[in-house]
Amino acid sequence: MHNDRLNAHSTKLDVLEKNYAGSAKDIGYLKETITELKKSIDKLIEALDRLKIRPLEKYEQIAMCVITFIIAYVLGKVL
């Protein structure tokens, strides 16, 4: 009777060990995937930051043209 119980426990332990090994592999894969996703997200954030700056550069150029035109107009009236 005790031998049957010990054999049953041994079988259950074997199943648990296999499940643990599979879980460890899955966790390793998930860690790698999360690391790659973090890198991708960081690159996307950098790209978005660059896109945010570019329109400002265009608006700055337009503003400089408008200011230059106003200064040229005022100087043309004065001189």
Backbone hydrogen bonds, N-H to C=O, Kabsch-Sander energy under -0.5 kcal/mol:
donor,donor_aa,acceptor,acceptor_aa,energy
5,R,1,M,-1.9
6,L,2,H,-2.7
7,N,3,N,-2.6
8,A,4,D,-2.3
9,H,5,R,-2.5
10,S,6,L,-2.5
11,T,7,N,-2.3
12,K,8,A,-2.3
13,L,9,H,-2.6
14,D,10,S,-2.1
15,V,11,T,-2.1
16,L,12,K,-2.4
17,E,13,L,-2.5
18,K,14,D,-2.2
19,N,15,V,-2.4
20,Y,16,L,-2.6
21,A,17,E,-2.4
22,G,18,K,-2.2
23,S,19,N,-2.4
24,A,20,Y,-2.5
25,K,21,A,-1.9
26,D,22,G,-2.2
27,I,23,S,-2.7
28,G,24,A,-2.1
29,Y,25,K,-2.3
30,L,26,D,-2.5
31,K,27,I,-2.4
32,E,28,G,-2.1
33,T,29,Y,-2.4
34,I,30,L,-2.6
35,T,31,K,-2.3
36,E,32,E,-2.3
37,L,33,T,-2.5
38,K,34,I,-2.4
39,K,35,T,-2.0
40,S,36,E,-2.2
41,I,37,L,-2.7
42,D,38,K,-2.5
43,K,39,K,-2.1
44,L,40,S,-2.2
45,I,41,I,-2.5
46,E,42,D,-2.2
47,A,43,K,-2.3
48,L,44,L,-2.5
49,D,45,I,-2.4
50,R,46,E,-2.2
51,L,47,A,-2.1
52,K,48,L,-2.1
53,I,49,D,-1.6
54,R,50,R,-2.1
56,L,52,K,-0.7
57,E,53,I,-1.9
58,K,54,R,-1.9
59,Y,55,P,-2.6
60,E,56,L,-2.6
61,Q,57,E,-2.0
62,I,58,K,-2.3
63,A,59,Y,-2.7
64,M,60,E,-2.5
65,C,61,Q,-2.1
66,V,62,I,-2.5
67,I,63,A,-2.8
68,T,64,M,-2.6
69,F,65,C,-2.5
70,I,66,V,-2.5
71,I,67,I,-2.7
72,A,68,T,-2.7
73,Y,69,F,-2.4
74,V,70,I,-2.6
75,L,71,I,-2.9
76,G,72,A,-2.2
77,K,73,Y,-1.8
78,V,74,V,-2.3
79,L,75,L,-2.7
